[in-house]
Amino acid sequence: MPIRNIGIFAHVDAGKTTLSEQILLCAGTIKQAGSVDRGTAHTDDLPVERRRGISVRAASVSLTWRGVDIQLIDTPGHTDFSAEIERAFWALDGAILLVDAAQGVQPQTETLFRALRAQGLPVLFFVNKMDRPEANAARVCRQIRRRLTPNLVPMWDAEEALEFVCGTDEELMERYLRGETIPTDERDQRLAALTARGEACPALSGSALRGQGICELLDAVLKYLPAPPRGEKRLCAVAFAAGQDRVMGRGLWVRLFGGRLENRMPIELQTGTDRVTGEPITVQRKITQIRDGAGRDLGALEAGMVGVVYGLGDVEIGHVFGDAALLPRKVQPGLLRTPLITASVAAEDPAQRETLREACQTLSLEDPLLHAQVIRDTGEIQIQAMGRIQLEILQETLETRFGVRAAFGEPRVIYRETIRQKATGFVAYTMPKPCWAILRFELSPAPRGSGVTYRSTVPVRDIMLRYQHQVEQTIPQALSQGRLGWQVTDVEITLVGGEHHLVHTHPLDFIVATPMAIQDGLRQGGSVLLEPILEVRLVVPLECVGRVMTDVQQMRGEVTDTVSDEDTAEMTALVPVATSLNYPTEFAAVTRGKGSMSTALHGYRECPLELGRTAARRGVDPLDKAKYILAARSALEGGIFD
């Protein structure tokens, strides 16, 4: 059967889950559409989702439309659950991006479109809520063309759609100008090819709440969004979500890009890399069952398919099975958005402390960005999150799913840091014997947002290739804490010198030495604190504009754009996360509930140390050379990367 793997994305409250319900109803998969407000939506199956009326994790459902098997993934809209949205990218071949016909293009809409484009996913727009009195499809189209892409093709205007397609092909344009009739099928085929290449974005309109335009949208999915390639025989799959079944245990949602998986099939999983040899460390597991989203036993998955695989144990989300080179896009958590706050969590009943720790570890397997960890010195459990809403959901999840009543401490902003000026980092790890690893790095500041780049100019006669591989593999850990205690970013690192010894070099010496040399370079170069900045979109009554502008200034922010109409103003501002954590509540009070506010991560900028904060160092400081070497050799309690 032909296949489509499609995701639904939108700004919060644009109607994604309602659209998913209507799609299932139109396809005959369900007999009555569920309601988000009543907590009966079929894609919101978690108790917390039904109680709050919001989606907090991506949900996959299957349906058949005109003989095509469609795997539909409904994603959360709130930015606090960006990790769920991002993981859905890994499984898809195309996307439906909803835009509210009344609200227009909102900040998360822009963020999602850029991310979909970066992932090379074709996009189909659906202008929703056309039943609203204030709906304006023409205004929405202008916004999409101005803010997102000029290649919007409104399919409700057949002549405009035809002109767009003809404008991309000289021969077709000549036929059009001669007055020749261009068959609709030919137009659609060319439009599908343009959409697959990202050179066109067809748009439809309707109302998910009223069930208007839904069948036409499904037809457009089949016409314009691509089918997955299915001929690859080599195994390639990615785990993009996890679930728990009372009988089968933990199940992994898997997208197969190549090869085949079957019930009772043994599968080899890579659990890590040997730091000495560089060889993969593997274990063997056996698949117990493969199901679809409705719980039916599929028996097998083939290339292009999505299903739930049981029996693979505690495999982390993002794990790639088989040949990762066959993946069409990068599988790396945090590309869309990284956690912005951290908070401690403690069980109300001290007897449940170990249960809480295990629950946090389980949740971290399902969302690696949570990065739950136990601080060795204090025993405190810390967890990272995108925002307060996610912390509230985690608190409910711990109670309803794991039976642990827990309390979170006051959230603290996660800062980053970079090097202030070019510097050299050096270490000669030659005592106490047996050891020998000499390293010299050059560290330089890099443009904001560029991340970390590394290269080596050292010949293999000075440092053997396998030792150079160890150095490169250790760089991320070496930068996990800078001199201010935060992850180091926006830095260029070049290995410019060093030496191994044929007799004295131990296999792990360069892993131990790398953080010492890197931290020496960071000390020499000085540190710059970086704070996360949000782009905030505010729609406010005109009488509140002055007050909101003052609020932005008091938060150390700046208003970058203001557009007014008869009774409201739309403002765009850049504000630090640290000063705006509590502003949504204050904003609602200022506007008496008549305004709207949405945020997206803008980036990081330099922050004076007195306005930010440092972080306590975890583990042993590599610059405390004697103590660090003892810890590295397991002579002290604790690890060097704790």
Summary of the structure (lengths in Angstrom):
residues: 642
radius of gyration: 26.7
end to end distance: 50.1
largest distance: 87.0
contacts: 2136
relative contact order: 0.09
helix: 31%
strand: 30%
